[in-house]
Amino acid sequence: MPTPEHDPLPDVAVGRHPDFGIVAANPKQLAASTWMLKGFDFHPVPDHPNLYALANQQRDGQGRATRAVALLRRADYRVDAAPPRTAARDVSGRRRRIGILAEPSAFPTVRQDNGPTDNRDSGGRAVAAAGQKRLLHDAVVVVPGIMGSELIDTATDKVVWGAPHLFRYTARMQLDRFRSLALTDDERAGRTGRIRPGGLLSVHEWFPNLGGIEPYSKLVGDLRANAVHPHAVATFAYDWRLSVRHNGAKLAEFANRHLAAWRAHPEHGRHMVSAGEDRPGQLLFVAHSMGGLLVREVFATPGAADEVAGVLTAGTPFAGSVKAAVVLSTGRNGAPWLPREELRGIGRTMPGLYDLLPGYRCLWDGDETRRLAAADIVAIGGDPDLAVDTLSWQQQLAGVQLRDHSLVVGVRQPTPASMHSDSGEAVASEELPRRKDGMPLQHPDGSPMRQVLGGDGTVCTAAAQHGEAREIPVARKHGTLMSGNLVRNMAVSALSRIRGLEELGDILGDGKFGLDAPEAVRLGEEFTIRLAGTLNPAAVNCTVEEVTGSRATVRAELRRDCENADTLSAACALTQPGLYRIEVSGGTEPVSHFVMAAAADA
């Protein structure tokens, strides 16, 4: 949890209180800190705001608190565990003698890094560290989003998606690999196998108009480090070009095979006996983006979800994404160095892309919006048969609910929420009509009221909601949701049956930044980075770095924007090709955005 170095207050303070024993304080009153402390069995002390006492301290209280400090620091929280003679600060910042003080031997400094804590013996078995409420004994399946699985040409064994070193790719090389993703007539007829999924994405990737995505290695590592044995956690790679219905059926088979294999695993049985578990392991899904739609497909299949205990989804477009329509029409500035008509032809063959089309009232028709019809999809370049199929599929899945569902929703990022058609092109907008009880509202002069919902840059907040799921708002971009410390720790905590999500009441991590920049630029072309959420340039730091191998860096200094008083901005130009991460730190957790830079071939 990054905290500006000049900030005198820690995010969490842990130590001993003369009346309440082992306690923790939340001096900044962060909702994320409150949630994490409750997960570690620290509970509010009556009449002592922001003070939390460890429950059942007779059960190795010191060890459990030490473990809590270690995990909080791993999640980048600034944790104060000061020596007993050091005065602490109260919430107002004043020094006090009776404070949240810790003995050095009780709360040692823990090395901070980005890798998972893996406490295992020589046989790979997880060793229950002091303070860990329970080891995860359920069977976990991690389901990535669209673009999140490596794809391989079966005939040549060549990686066509997920290959490293994008910075070396010319425009022609990029177009060749996009061409290889287009479905053939045989694949459209159901004879798949030309392309096979490898593993989960292990490098950064990028697709025109969908943007960039980060690998899932940190998330998988954290889950395996907290399982009874690494074999309890499996990853489901799939050919995301194909329909959700096709891949959902494969996921149902894979998940139930994984559950059976884990229940037969020696470590599962050993843990059942040693921990006194009252039930065998069940299935838990952790899904990103399109992966959540595959999980919903499992629940729509009779009997397939009987053994599912819970689901965590992040950035799943349960009601679709306008960006999918933009990809079908090739949109504006998707990849200015590539031929638009050819990109349109590639995208229109992919059933999986159609399954991401918005199912809510997103198409402007005068001053109102309506749902997309098959003719609208065809008008922007879609295939008639695939358009009809996906609209029918959307209707069939509309009422399917997920069991024990926690739902991460990206917020505060500029996000397309609606569209209009302009000469066969889907033109996106962030605005939607403001409604009450389903009816559009008007200003006194009769003009329609409009609203900007925001989201994660790809999925607007309304489209990410689903039924009665517990919503957890996080201020991050779509492609980076699963790599952030907060969501990774949430996944571990939720799957270890540490709950309390409904008590968050605020944006996780107090994330406040909205970051906006193009997703693709030509080499040397100047563009603008804009940041909402602060007006103090000294409070934030902006870095621009190539992430696929060259590691080129570019200076970008945020200043007060002359045209928009509510934002900071920076001018930037990229002179070397590659996929660049723009990252702004200074809040609770950094917010990132990917931009691809390339030049047209001579």
N, C-alpha and C positions, 0 to 999 in steps of 0.2 A: 504494500500500500504506500506508494511514494508520497512523501511529505516534504514540502520545501525545507531546505536545510535551515533557513532562518526562523522557522516556526519553533518556539520554545516548548510547545506542548507535544507529548507523544500521542500516538493514536490510542494506545492502551497502556496502562500501568498496572503491574502485578506485584504483590508483596503481602506483608502481614499487617493486620490491624489489631490493636490491643483488645478490641471487643469481639470482632467477627472472624478472627483467624485469617486464613488465606483469602485474599480478596483481589478484585480487579476494578479498575476505574476506566471510564470512557470519557475523558475530559473534553473531547471535541464533540461529544454527543452524536457520533456517526451511527447511522442505522446499521451499516455493515459490521461495525465493531460490536454493537449490541447483539446482532444475530450470531456472530462467531462466538462471543462469550457464552451465550445460552447453549450453543452447541457443545461447548466444553464443560457444561454443567455449572456455570456461574449464574446465579440468580439474583435479581434485584433485592437490595436491602431496604426494607420499608423505612420511609422518612429520610433516606440518604440518596438523593438524586445522583445518578451516574455511578453508583457504587454497587458492586456485585460480589456476593460471597460464594465460595466454592461449596457445593453441596456434599454431604457425607465425607467430611474431611478425614474421618478416621480410616477411610479406605485409601491409603497411600495418597493422601492429599498433596504432599510435597511433590511426589513423582508425577501426579496428574497435572499439577500446575506447571511443572517443568516442561512436560510434553506440550501443553497449551502454548507456552511461550515459544517453543521451537516451531510449532506449526504456524503461529501468527507471524513470526519473523520470516518463515519460508514464503508466506503470502505477501511479503513486503510491507507488513505493518511495522511502524516504529513502536517498539515495546520498551517501556521503562522498567528495568529491574535493578534499581539503584541499591548500593550498599546501605546498611541500616543507619549510618550517621549522616547520610545525604538527605537534606530536606526535600520533600516533593512539592509539587504545586497543586493547588486546588483548581477547580474549573475556571475560576476567574484569573488564574495565572499567578496569584500571590503565593509566596513560599510559606510552608507551614511545618511545624515540627512533628506532628502526628500525621503521618501520610501513608501512601501506598509504597511501602519499603520492602525490599527483598534482600535476604542474605545471599551473598555471592555463591555460596555452596549449594543453596537451594535452587537458584535460578541462574545457572551458568550461561555465559554468552554462547549462542549457537551460530555456527558459520552459516551465512546466508548465501544461497545460490539459486539458480533457476531449475535445478534438477529435483526429482522427487526424492523424498527420504525413504530409503529402502532398508528396513531393519529385518534381515533374514539370516538364517543359519546356513551352513554349507549345503544343505539339501534344498534350498530355495524356499523353505517354509518361513512365513512371516512370524517374527517374534513380537508378541504384544508388548509394546512400549508402555511405560507407566503413563496414565492419563488418557490413553485411547479407550473410548467407551466400549467399543467392540470391534473385532476384526470382521471384515466383510466376507460372509460365507455364501452369499448368493452368486449366481452366474450372471455376469455382466456382458452385455453386447453393446459395443460402441458403433453407431451408425453415422457415417459422415454425410455431408450435404452434397448438393450438385457440385461437380468439379472436384470432390474430395477423395476420389478413388483413382489410383493409378490405372491407366488403360494400356493394354499391350496388344500389338498386332500378332495374332496367333500364328500366322504363316511365317513371319520373319523374326518373331520374338523381340521386335523393336518396341520400345516404350513410345507411345504416341501422345500420352498425356501423363505429366508428372516427371518429365525428363528435366535434369538439372541444367543450370547455366543458360537461362533465358537471355542473359545479356549478350550472348554470342549469336543470337538468332537474327538473321536478316529478315526483311519483310517477306521475301520469297519463302524462306524456311518456315516462318510463322504460318503463311497461307497453306503451305503443303501439309503441315500437321493439322490445321483446321479442316482441310479437305478430307483427311483420313477419318475424321470423326463423323462425317455425313453418313447416314444410314443408306445401305444399298437396297435394291428391290428385294433381294433375298431376305435381308434383315427385316424389312417392312412386312414381309410375308410370314415372319416368325422363325425363319431359319437363322438363328443367331449363332454366334461363335467366332465370327471373323475377328472380333475384338473381345478380349477377355479382361476382367478386372485383375489387377495385381494385388497390392496391399493398399492400406490407407495412404493418402498423400504424405510424402516425406519431405517434399520441397515446396517452395512457394510457386503458385501458378496464377494464371490470369486469362480471362476470356472477354472478348469485346462486349461492352455494355453490362456484363455481370461483375466485372471488377476482379480484384485479387483475393486470394485465399491463403491462409497460413496452414502449415501441417498440423497434425493432431498428436504428434509424438509426446508432447508434455502432458497432455490430458491422459493418454493411455498409460504413460509411465506413472503418473500419480495414482491412477486407479489400481494398477498392478502392485504398486508399493503398499497399498492399504488393503489388499485382499489376503485371504488366508494363504493363497498360493497364486503366482502369476497366471496359472492355467485357468483360474476362475474368470479371467477377463479375456474376451474374444473380440476381434474386430471384423466387421462385415463390409468388405469392399464389394462394389457392384458397378455395373455398366450404367452410369447415370444418364446416358443418352436414351435409354429404353424407358418404357412407361413405368409409373409407380406401381401399377397393378402387377406387372411382370416381376419387378424387383421385390415388391412386398411379399409375394408368394415365396420367393426364394429366401427372404429374410425369415419368414415363419418356419420354414424347414430347417434353416441353419440354426436359429435360436433354440429350437427344441432339441436338435442334435447336440448342441453345446451344453444345454442343461443336463441331458442324460449323461454325457461324458463327464461333466463336472460332478454329478452325484455319484458316479462310479469311481471317481478319483480317490486314492487313499487319503489325501489330506482333507477332503471333505468329510469322510467318515471319522477320521481322527479328531477333527475339530468339533464335530457333533457331540462326541463323547466328552472331550476335555472341557468344552465351554458349556455343556449342558443345554444345547440348543433344543427348543421344543418342536422344531419343524426342519425338514430338509431345505436346502437352498432352493430359491425360486429365481425367476428371471427378472432382471432389471435392465432397462434400456436407457442409454445415454445417446441422444440423437441431435444432430445439427442440421438446420435448414431442411432440405428435401428429405433427409433421414427421418425426420418426424412424421412426414407423410407416409413413409414406408411402415413405420410403427403403427400408424393409424390403420393402414391396410391390414396389418396383423390382427388388430382388434375387430376389424370388419369380417374376418374369416371365422366362421363358427368353430369353436374349440381351440383355435390357435393361440389365444391369449389366456387360457385357463390358468397357466402357471406364472403369469406375469404379476409381480408384486408392486412394481412402480415404474414410472417413466420420468425422465428429465429431458426436456427438449429446449433448444436454444435457437432463436431466429427462424423457426419453422413457419413458412407462409401458409397457414391453414386456410386462409381465404385468398391465397395467391399473391402475386407481385406484378406490378405494372412493368417492371424491368423485363419480364419474360416477353411481353408484347413488344417492347422496344427492340429486343434481340431479333424477334421474328421479322420486324420491318427494317432491321439493321440500324435504325435510329440515327441520331446525329452524333458525330464525333466518336463513334464506338471504337474505331481503329482507322484514323484518317489516312494511314499509309497503305491500307488494304482495299481492294475493290468491293464496294458496298453490295452490289448485286450478287457477287459470289458468296459473301457472308450470309446474305438473305437465303440463298439456296441451301447453304449448309444447315442453318438453324431450322429451316422449315421441315427438315426430314426427321427431327428428333422428337419422339413422343414425350420424353421426359420433360422437355421444355414446355410443351403444351400443358402438361399437368401442373405447371407453376403459374399459368395464366390466372388473373384475378377473377374470382367468382362473386365479388360484391359489385355494387353500383359504382363503377369507376369511369365509364365513358360519358363524356360531356355531350349533352343533347340540349342545346340552348343554355338555359340557366340551371338546368338540372342534370343529374347523372343517371345512367341506367346500366344494367348488366350487359356484358358482351354477349352477342348472338353469334352463331356460326358465320353468318355473312360478314360481321365486323372483323372476325379473325381472318377470314379469307381476304378481305379488303386490304389488310396490312401485310399480306404476303403469306398467310397461313394455308396449309393443306386442308381442303374441305373435309376429307374423311377423318383426319386427326382432330380437326376442330369439333366435329360432331361427337367423336368418341370422348374427348376430354370434358365437354360440357355434360354429357350423360354421366360420366364417372363422378364429376363434382356433385351432382344431385344425389347420387347413390350414397356418397360418403358424408353428406352434410350432417347427419345426426349421430355419427359414431363418436363415442367418448372414450378417453383413455383412463385407465385405472391409476389412482394415486399419482396424479399428474402434476409435476412442478414445471413451470413454463417460464423460461428466460426471454424477456422481450427487450430488444435494443431500442433505445430512446435517444432523443435530442439531436440526432443526426439528420441533415437535410435528406428527405426521402420522397421519391415519387409516389403519389397516392392516387392520381387520376390521369386521364389522357384524353386527347382528341385526335381524330384522324385527319391528316393533311396530305392529300394527294397520295394516299397509300402508305403514309408514314405515321407511326405512332409517336405523338409528341407528348411527353410526360409533363405533369404539373404536380406541385406539392399540395395543392388546394383541393378541398372537398366541400360540398355544401354543408352548412351547419343545420342540423335537424333537431327537432324535439318531438318525441312520440312518433317518429317516422316522417314527420312533415317538415319541409324546408322552412327555415326562418327568413324573415325579410327585415331590412332596415326600414325606418319610418318613411323613407322616400320610395319604398317599394322595391329597391334593389336587393338581390339575394345576399344573405350573409354567407361568408365562406370561412373555413378554418384550415390551419396547417397542423397536421398531427405529428409529423416527425416519425422517426423510427430508427432503423439501424443502417440506413443508406440504401437498403434493398427492399426490406419488408416494412411497410408502415405499421404503426402500433396496432391499429384496428384489425389489420389482416393477420397479425401474429397471435391474436387472442383465440382462445378455444374453450368453449363450455365453462365448466366450473373449476378449471385448473387454477392452481395458486400462481399468480403472476409475480415475476421478479424482474423489475426494470433495471437495466444495466446500460450505462452510457458508453457503448462501444459500436464499432462498425461490424457489419454482417460477417465478413470474412475473417475477423479476428475474435469473434465472440468466445470460441472454445479455447483460445490460447491464453486468455487473461487469467491472472492468479485468482481473482474473485470467483469466476465461474468454475475453474478447475477445483478449487477448494469446496465450492458449493456441491459439485458433483460427488466428491468424496464424502462430504458430510451427509448429504441427502441419502446416498446409497448405504451409509453406515447407520441409517435410521435416525440421524440427528435432524430434527425437524424445526418447527418454529418459523417457517417461512412466512406464514400468514401474519406474523407480528412485525414484519419489516417496516411497513408503513411509509417507506421513502425509497428513493433511488439507491440501489446497492452501492456502497462506496461513496455516496454523495457525489457521484460523477456529474459534472456540470458542463462539460465541454461539448460543443458541436463543431465538427471539423468538416470543411468542404473544400474540394479541389477537383480538377478534372481526373478522369480515370485513364485517359490516354492523351499524349501530346507528341508532336513532332520534335525531333532533336533540335535544340537551340531555340525553340518557340517559348516565349515568356508566358507564364501563367500565374494565377493568383491563388494563394492559400489563404483561406479565411477561417477564423476561429471565433465562435460565440461562447459566452459564458464567463468572460472576464474582460476587464478594460485595463488591466495592469500588465504591460509587457514584461515587467521584471518578475512576475509571479509564475511565468511559464517558460518552457524551453522547447524550441522546435528543431528537430533534426530531420534530414533527408538523406537516406542511405539506400544504395542498391543492395538487394537481398539475395540474388541468385548466384553470386560468385565474384563479381568484380569489386564489391564493397566500396564503390565510389561514393563520396559524400559531397553534398552541396550545401552551401550556406543559405539559410532562410531566417531572417530576423523579423519577428512579428512586431508591428507597430500599430498605433491607433489608425484606423481606417478613415481617410478623409471623406469618403462618400457615405459610409455607414457608421454612425457614431456608436452603434452597439457591438461592433466587432473589431478584432485585430486582423491585420492582413500582412502578407509578405509576398513580394515578387520573387519568382524562381524560374530558372531555365536549366534544362538538363542537356548536357552536351555529349554524354555517353549513353549508348543504348542499354536497356535493362528494365527490370521491375524495381521501382523505388518505393520504400516505405516512408511516408511522412508521419512522424510521431511527435505528439505534443504531450509533455509531462508537466506536472505541477499540481494536478488534482490528485484524487485518491488513487487513480490508476491511469496510465497513459491511454490516449485515444489515437488510433492509427488509421491511415488511409493509403491505399496503393495506387500508384500511377505508372503506366507503362510508357516508355519512351523508345521510339524507333524512327528510322528514316526510310523513306521509300527507296527501293533499289534503283540504281542508276540505269 
